Amino acid sequence: MFKVVLVGLVVLVSNISMASVVEVDISNQCKVKWDTKYSMVNYCIKREIEAYNKVVAYKSTIKDSLPQQKILNFCSNDNTEWTMLNYCIERQNKALFKAIKIIKGDKTVESYKIIERCMEEWVEWTMVMYCHDKEIKAFNLLNGKQ
């Protein structure tokens, strides 16, 4: 009797798609977080599922991009909520593309040296850009360029 129930349970679980498992997990987390505030539970579920779908779409587009894979790894470390994971990915990508724009567009040797040093110092792209902007400002002040 126990074996039959167990086999039935395994078949049932194997038929559930990954997305529905995630949706159940999201639903449970939101219910725990918001308890009897049902409008907030619904809002939480909606936002988390939207964020989950964005993260899944992002994962499917970064297969050959080492910087973006690093972003995903970095953001995945501390984030247990899909909305926060998605927020981190969006911020890091924005900073990454700003860095790429500087590397491709700014031909000054100092700017290039600064961004290169900042990239060696920081893993997080938002910090790379903060480092770059701070150093460029200091460099310009020291050289009377502002």
N, C-alpha and C positions, 0 to 999 in steps of 0.2 A: 504493500500500500504506500509506504513512504517513498519507495523508489519511483513509483508511477507519478506521484505528486511532484517529486523533485525533477523528473524528466519533463513533465508538463511545464514546470516553472522555468526550466532552462530554455525550452522552446519558446515560451511566452516572452522571456527577457530577450532572447536573440532576435525576435521579430520586432522589437521596439527600436525605432531608428535613433541614432545618436542625438538628433535634434530634439526628439520628444523626451529623451532622458535629460537633456540639458534644460528643456522647458519645465520639466517636473522639478528639477533641482532649483531652478530660478524661482518657481512658484513657491516652493518650500522656504527658501531663503527670505523671500519677500513677506511671506506670512509670519515667519518668526520675527522679522524686523519690525513689521507694522501691526501685528496682532489683529485687533478688531477695527482698525481704521481701514475699512474696505476700499475706499477710494484710493488711498495711498498704496494698498496692496496691488490694486489694478494698475495704477500708474507705475509702480516699481516693476511689475512684471513686463509691462509694455516697453519701458525704457531698457531693461536688461535684455529682452529678446531682440530689440533693435540693435543694441550694442553687440550682442553675440553675433548677429548676422553680419554686421560690419567687420568684426574681427575675422570671421570665417572667410569673407570675401577678400580681406586684406591678405590672409594667409595664402589664399589661392593665387595671388598675384606676385608674390615675392620669392618664388622658388630660386631664381638665379641672382638675387640681390643680397650680397653679404651685409651691407650696411642696414638694410631693412630687416634681415633675419636677426641681426644684433639688436635692433630696436625691439622686435618682438620678444626676444629673450630677456632683454633688460626690463621691459614693461611687465612681463609675465611673472617676474620674481615676487613682487609684493602684492599684486592685485588679485583679490578674490572675487571682485565684482566685475562683471563685463563692462559696465559703464566706465569704470575707472581704467580698465585695461584699454578700452577704445580711446578714452581721453588721452592717456599716456602715449599711445601710438600716434594719434593725430598731432600732438605737440612735438613729439620727436621727429616725425616726418616733416613738419613745417620747418623745424630748425635744420634738418638735414638738407632740404632743398634750398634753404637760405645759404647754407655753407657751400653747396655745389655752385650756386649762382655766384658767390664771391670768388670761388676758386677759378671758375671759367671766365668771369667778367673782370675781376680786379687784377690788373697786370703789374701792380706795384710789388716789388720784391718784399718789402716789409710786411704788407698785408698777407702775402702768401706764406712767409715765414711764421707769422703770428698764428694764422689758422692751422698751419701744420703742427706747430708746437701745442696748440690747444687741443688738437685732435689726439696727440700722443698723451696728453695729460688727462683727458676726460673721456669716459665711455658714453655718457649721456649727451646727445646732440644739443639739447637746450643749454647745457653747461659749456659746450664747445663754443656756441655762439655768444654766450654771456662773456666768456673769457676773451674771445676775439674782439667783441665790441668794446670791452673795458680796456684792452691793450691798445687798440687803435686810437681810442680817445686819449690815453696817456701818451702814446707816441706822438700824436698830433700836437698835444699841449707842449711837450718837450721840444718839439721842432717848430713851434710858432705857427702851426697850421690851423688855428681856430680862434 
